[in-house]
Amino acid sequence: MKRGEAVARLKVSLQIILVTLNRKERSHLLPATASALCKSSAKLTVIANLIFYPEALSLISPANNPWRRVSFQGYFSLSRGHRNLNMKTLHHTLQTLFTLTILVLAANSVFSQNIGGNGHKQGSVLFYNVYTSSVGSPDQQNTRLNITNTAFSPVIVHWFFVDSGTCAIADTYTCLTGNQTYSFLASDYDPGVTGYAVAVAVNGQGMPIDFDSLIGTEYIKFASGHQANLPAEALVLVNPAAAVFQVADSGGTLVDLVFDGAGYERLPSDLALDNIPSLVDSNNTMLILNRIGGNLGELTSNIGTLGGLLYNDVEKGFSFSIRTSGCQVRTTLNDAFLRTSPPLSKVIGTGSSGWIRLFTVEKVDNSPQGGTTDARAILGAMINFNPNAQTTGQGFNQGHNLHHLIYAPSAKLRMPVIVPPTC
């Protein structure tokens, strides 16, 4: 990030902080500190102006008083009487602002990269890595998906359910009021199907919008015994003008969502499966991989060939490749699927664990918004089942989303624009 941009962001961040501190009704967020600072809000304003407008120091005189002209977007205005600052108060106030500045810079260094979604923040697009249900035995195999609107304003969510067998799409809408949470069963919305789901915030015309206030999670259980609570992976919309593009000759009925860090946050092309337990210890680890690309109005794209490295707990690596078909891979990690020499069961022996780096090999043309040879974007999860989990200290059940290692330069996901039902 350029220095000028960093300074500009810091200014805005401190403005927000100062606005918050001036609102006494929010002092319960930081009971002691905020209450004390609110009482000195005028002094905080002066110090903030001195930080960002040091030239004002040379102008402090009765004959040349700049205070009336210095303000933060109309939030703060200064009067002649604010010039008389107690030095002790000034010292403590500067200490407070210095601490806040460090916190803002630390947060800025993390969030300004715009490089990927995860299940620990809000977003405008949510990806649920796997859902499933059984028509005959929904009590044994089913998914409860949840979505929450953390904003005070209402929003419409366009859902897309991707069938892993055919990559065909089913879709529906959910209307969420402010601060509403909503849960439903996969057996009610897409019975007998296993795949992954996408939730996109849209407006009343069905166009994707900037609404980074959605969070989600899912409880999933398979008849095989695999169960997990997985958070939805959230993608922030960085810039609406660079995120959504109408498809030519579609009459406005199709748009491309662009995940390149300038529009939406980027999506990964390299993933990591960590803490893989040994097959020898009765562990059965399910791997789920999803290709993010294609057309949510017709068919999503295939994953293609995967490359990877398997590591044991003494840092020794073993390479492999996997030729896949379809938009979702859902399989058990075993010697037949993961062909290494020696095999997986020997690489990760009893009582030990390992990890895998997975990456897409084939490229995709994302022009004109992206490159012509971009890496294919993927997301995924892993769920472990051990039938002896209740009787041995070495057996554990549950799962998690896969870790993001490297991000694709850009990824595109086409979606239909359909006017939703009236909420």
C-alpha positions in Angstrom: 0.0 0.0 0.0 1.3 3.5 -0.9 2.2 5.8 2.0 -0.4 8.4 1.0 -3.2 5.9 0.9 -2.1 4.5 4.3 -2.2 8.0 5.8 -5.6 8.7 4.2 -7.0 5.5 5.7 -5.5 6.3 9.1 -7.2 9.7 9.0 -10.6 8.2 8.2 -10.1 5.5 10.9 -9.3 8.1 13.5 -12.2 10.2 12.5 -14.5 7.2 13.1 -12.8 6.6 16.4 -13.3 10.2 17.5 -16.9 10.2 16.4 -17.5 7.1 18.4 -15.8 8.6 21.4 -18.0 11.7 21.1 -21.2 9.6 21.2 -21.8 9.2 24.9 -24.6 6.7 24.4 -22.0 4.2 23.2 -19.7 4.6 26.2 -20.9 1.3 27.5 -18.7 -0.4 25.0 -15.6 0.8 26.9 -17.2 1.7 30.3 -14.3 3.5 32.0 -12.2 4.6 29.1 -14.9 5.9 26.8 -16.7 7.8 29.6 -13.5 9.6 30.5 -12.6 10.4 26.9 -16.1 11.6 26.1 -15.7 14.2 28.8 -12.6 15.5 27.0 -13.9 15.2 23.4 -13.1 18.8 22.6 -9.5 18.3 23.7 -9.3 15.1 21.6 -10.6 17.1 18.6 -7.8 19.7 19.1 -5.1 17.0 19.4 -6.4 15.1 16.3 -6.3 18.4 14.3 -2.8 19.1 15.5 -1.7 15.6 14.4 -3.0 16.0 10.9 -2.5 19.7 10.5 0.8 20.4 12.2 1.1 23.7 10.3 -1.6 25.0 12.5 0.9 25.2 15.4 2.6 28.2 13.7 -0.8 30.0 13.4 -1.9 29.9 17.1 -2.2 33.6 17.9 -5.0 35.9 18.7 -4.4 37.8 15.4 -4.4 34.7 13.2 -6.7 32.0 14.6 -7.3 29.0 12.2 -9.5 27.0 14.6 -12.8 27.8 13.0 -11.6 26.5 9.6 -10.2 23.2 10.8 -12.7 20.3 10.9 -13.3 16.7 10.1 -16.0 16.5 7.5 -18.3 18.6 9.5 -18.1 16.4 12.6 -15.9 18.6 14.6 -15.5 22.3 14.9 -13.1 24.2 17.1 -13.5 27.5 18.9 -11.1 30.0 20.3 -11.5 28.7 23.8 -10.1 25.3 23.0 -6.5 26.6 22.7 -6.0 26.5 26.4 -5.1 22.9 27.0 -3.9 21.5 30.4 -0.5 19.9 29.7 -1.3 16.8 31.9 -4.5 16.3 29.9 -2.6 16.8 26.7 -0.1 14.2 27.7 -2.7 11.5 28.5 -4.7 12.4 25.5 -1.7 12.0 23.2 -1.0 8.6 24.8 -4.5 7.5 24.1 -4.4 8.6 20.5 -1.0 7.0 20.0 -2.5 3.7 21.2 -5.5 4.1 19.0 -3.2 4.9 16.0 -1.2 1.7 16.5 -4.4 -0.4 16.7 -5.7 1.2 13.5 -2.4 0.6 11.6 -2.4 -3.0 12.8 -5.9 -3.6 11.6 -5.2 -1.7 8.4 -2.2 -4.0 7.6 -4.5 -7.0 7.8 -7.6 -5.9 6.1 -6.2 -3.7 3.3 -4.9 -6.6 1.4 -8.3 -7.7 0.1 -7.1 -11.2 -0.5 -9.7 -13.7 0.6 -12.7 -14.8 2.4 -13.0 -16.7 5.6 -15.6 -17.8 8.1 -14.7 -15.2 10.7 -15.9 -12.0 9.2 -18.9 -10.5 7.4 -19.4 -10.4 3.7 -21.7 -9.7 0.7 -21.2 -13.2 -0.7 -21.2 -16.4 1.4 -19.9 -19.9 0.3 -21.1 -23.0 2.2 -18.6 -25.7 1.4 -20.9 -28.7 1.5 -24.6 -29.5 2.2 -26.4 -32.8 1.9 -29.6 -34.6 2.8 -31.2 -38.0 2.4 -34.8 -38.3 1.2 -35.2 -41.7 2.9 -33.3 -40.9 6.1 -33.0 -37.2 6.7 -32.5 -37.9 10.4 -29.2 -39.6 9.6 -28.0 -37.3 6.7 -29.0 -33.7 6.6 -27.7 -30.1 6.8 -29.0 -27.1 8.7 -27.9 -23.9 7.0 -28.0 -20.6 8.8 -27.6 -17.0 7.6 -27.6 -13.8 9.8 -28.0 -10.2 8.8 -25.9 -8.2 11.3 -27.0 -4.8 9.9 -30.1 -2.8 11.0 -31.3 -2.5 7.3 -33.1 -5.3 5.5 -31.5 -7.3 2.6 -32.5 -9.9 0.0 -30.3 -13.0 -0.4 -30.2 -15.0 -3.6 -29.3 -18.6 -2.8 -27.7 -21.0 -5.3 -27.5 -24.8 -4.6 -24.9 -26.5 -6.8 -25.5 -30.3 -7.3 -22.1 -32.0 -7.1 -23.2 -34.8 -9.4 -24.4 -32.7 -12.3 -23.1 -29.2 -11.4 -26.7 -28.0 -12.2 -28.2 -25.2 -10.1 -31.3 -24.7 -8.0 -32.0 -21.3 -6.5 -34.3 -19.5 -4.1 -34.5 -16.2 -2.2 -34.5 -15.2 1.5 -35.7 -11.9 2.8 -33.9 -10.8 6.0 -35.0 -7.9 8.1 -32.4 -6.0 10.2 -30.6 -8.2 12.7 -32.6 -11.3 11.6 -31.1 -14.8 11.6 -32.7 -17.6 9.5 -32.1 -21.3 9.5 -33.4 -24.1 7.2 -32.9 -27.7 6.4 -31.3 -28.9 3.1 -34.0 -31.6 3.0 -36.6 -28.9 2.7 -34.9 -26.9 0.0 -32.9 -29.4 -2.1 -33.8 -32.9 -0.9 -31.6 -35.8 -1.7 -28.8 -33.7 -3.2 -25.2 -33.1 -2.0 -23.2 -30.1 -3.2 -22.2 -26.6 -2.1 -24.2 -23.4 -1.7 -23.7 -19.7 -2.5 -25.6 -16.8 -1.0 -25.4 -13.4 -2.6 -26.8 -10.1 -1.3 -29.0 -8.5 -3.9 -31.3 -5.5 -4.3 -35.0 -5.4 -5.3 -34.0 -5.9 -9.0 -31.8 -8.9 -8.3 -28.5 -7.1 -8.8 -25.6 -8.0 -6.4 -25.0 -5.2 -3.9 -22.4 -4.0 -1.4 -23.8 -5.5 1.9 -20.9 -6.7 4.0 -23.1 -7.6 6.9 -23.9 -11.3 6.2 -22.5 -14.2 8.3 -23.4 -17.9 8.1 -22.7 -21.3 9.4 -23.9 -24.9 8.9 -24.4 -28.1 10.8 -23.9 -31.1 8.6 -24.1 -34.8 9.2 -23.6 -37.8 6.9 -24.9 -41.3 7.3 -21.3 -42.4 7.3 -20.9 -40.8 10.7 -19.0 -37.6 9.5 -20.4 -34.5 11.3 -19.2 -30.9 11.6 -20.1 -27.3 12.2 -18.6 -25.3 9.4 -18.7 -21.5 9.1 -19.6 -20.0 5.7 -16.7 -18.4 3.9 -17.5 -14.7 3.6 -16.2 -12.5 0.8 -16.2 -8.7 1.2 -17.2 -6.4 -1.7 -14.3 -4.0 -2.0 -15.6 -1.7 -4.8 -19.0 -2.1 -6.5 -17.8 -0.5 -9.7 -15.1 -3.2 -10.1 -17.1 -6.2 -8.7 -20.2 -6.6 -10.9 -20.2 -6.5 -14.7 -23.1 -7.0 -17.0 -22.6 -9.7 -19.6 -22.7 -8.4 -23.1 -25.8 -9.3 -25.2 -27.6 -10.7 -22.1 -30.0 -7.8 -21.8 -29.0 -7.3 -18.2 -30.1 -10.8 -17.2 -26.5 -12.0 -16.5 -23.7 -10.5 -14.5 -20.1 -11.5 -13.7 -18.9 -11.3 -10.1 -15.2 -10.6 -10.2 -13.1 -11.8 -7.2 -9.8 -10.0 -7.8 -9.2 -7.9 -4.7 -10.4 -4.8 -6.6 -14.1 -5.9 -6.9 -14.7 -8.7 -4.4 -11.9 -10.2 -2.3 -9.8 -12.8 -4.0 -10.4 -16.6 -3.8 -7.7 -19.2 -3.2 -6.1 -21.5 -5.7 -3.9 -23.3 -3.1 -5.4 -24.9 0.0 -4.0 -26.7 3.1 -5.4 -29.7 5.0 -3.8 -29.7 8.4 -3.9 -32.1 11.3 -4.6 -35.2 9.1 -4.8 -38.2 11.5 -3.5 -41.6 10.7 -5.6 -44.1 8.8 -4.0 -46.8 10.9 -5.8 -45.4 14.0 -9.3 -45.9 12.5 -9.6 -42.4 11.2 -11.7 -41.7 8.2 -11.1 -38.2 6.8 -13.5 -36.8 4.2 -12.1 -34.2 1.8 -14.5 -31.7 0.1 -13.2 -29.4 -2.7 -15.3 -27.0 -4.7 -14.5 -25.1 -7.9 -15.7 -21.5 -7.8 -16.4 -20.5 -11.4 -18.8 -21.0 -14.2 -22.4 -20.0 -14.5 -24.9 -20.1 -11.5 -27.7 -19.9 -14.0 -26.7 -23.1 -15.9 -23.6 -25.1 -14.8 -20.6 -24.4 -12.7 -17.1 -25.3 -13.9 -15.0 -28.4 -13.2 -12.1 -28.5 -10.8 -9.7 -30.2 -13.2 -6.3 -31.6 -12.3 -4.9 -31.0 -8.8 -1.3 -31.2 -7.7 -0.2 -31.6 -4.1 2.4 -32.4 -1.5 1.8 -34.7 1.5 3.9 -34.0 4.5 4.4 -36.2 7.6 5.2 -34.8 11.1 9.0 -34.9 10.4 8.7 -32.5 7.5 9.3 -35.0 4.7 7.2 -34.3 1.6 5.7 -36.7 -1.0 4.2 -35.3 -4.2 1.0 -36.5 -6.0 -1.5 -35.5 -8.6 -5.2 -36.1 -8.9 -7.4 -36.0 -12.0 -10.9 -35.0 -11.0 -14.2 -34.6 -12.8 -17.0 -32.3 -11.7 -17.4 -29.1 -9.7 -17.1 -30.8 -6.3 -14.7 -33.5 -5.1 -16.0 -35.4 -2.0 -13.9 -38.4 -1.1 -12.2 -40.2 1.7 -8.4 -39.8 2.1 -6.9 -43.2 1.5 -4.1 -45.0 -0.3 -6.2 -45.4 -3.5 -7.2 -41.8 -3.8 -3.9 -40.2 -2.8 -1.2 -42.1 -4.7 2.1 -41.5 -3.1 5.2 -43.7 -2.6 5.2 -44.9 0.1 1.3 -44.8 0.5 -0.6 -42.4 2.8 -1.0 -45.1 5.5 2.8 -45.5 5.7 3.6 -41.8 5.5 1.3 -40.9 8.4 1.8 -43.8 10.8 0.0 -44.7 13.9 -0.1 -42.0 16.6 1.1 -39.3 14.1 -0.4 -36.7 11.8 0.4 -34.9 8.6 -0.8 -32.2 6.3 -1.4 -31.6 2.6 -0.9 -28.7 0.2 -3.4 -28.8 -2.7 -3.4 -26.6 -5.8 -5.1 -26.3 -9.1 -3.0 -27.1 -12.2 -5.1 -26.0 -15.1 -5.8 -22.4 -15.9 -8.8 -20.3 -16.8 -9.5 -17.3 -19.1 -11.0 -14.6 -16.9 -10.6 -11.8 -19.5 -11.4 -9.0 -19.9 -11.6 -8.3 -16.1 -8.8 -10.8 -15.3 -6.0 -12.6 -17.1 -6.1 -15.2 -19.8 -4.2 -17.8 -17.7 -5.4 -17.4 -14.2 -5.3 -20.2 -11.7 -8.6 -21.9 -11.0 -10.2 -20.9 -7.7 -11.2 -23.5 -5.2 -12.6 -23.7 -1.6 -13.0 -26.8 0.6 -13.4 -28.5 4.0 -12.3 -31.7 5.8 -14.3 -33.8 8.2 -12.9 -36.6 10.3 -14.8 -39.5 11.7 -13.4 -42.0 14.2 -15.8 -44.7 15.4 -13.6 -45.1 18.6 -13.8 -41.4 19.5 -15.8 -42.1 22.7 -13.5 -44.9 23.9 -10.0 -43.8 23.1 -8.0 -40.6 23.7 -6.5 -40.7 20.2 -9.9 -40.6 18.4 -11.6 -37.3 17.5 -14.5 -36.3 15.3 -15.4 -32.9 13.7 -14.0 -30.8 10.8 -13.1 -27.4 9.5 -12.7 -25.4 6.3 -9.4 -25.7 4.5 -6.8 -23.0 5.0 -6.0 -20.5 2.2 -2.4 -20.5 1.1 -2.2 -18.8 -2.3 -4.8 -16.7 -4.0 -5.8 -16.8 -7.6 -5.1 -13.4 -9.4 -8.8 -13.3 -10.3 -11.9 -15.5 -10.5 -15.3 -14.9 -12.1 -18.6 -16.4 -11.2 -21.5 -15.6 -13.5 -25.0 -15.3 -12.0 -28.5 -14.6 -13.3 -30.3 -11.4 -12.5 -33.9 -12.2 -11.6 -36.3 -9.9 -9.9 -36.9 -11.5 -6.5 -40.4 -11.9 -4.9 -41.7 -9.0 -2.9 -40.5 -9.1 0.7 
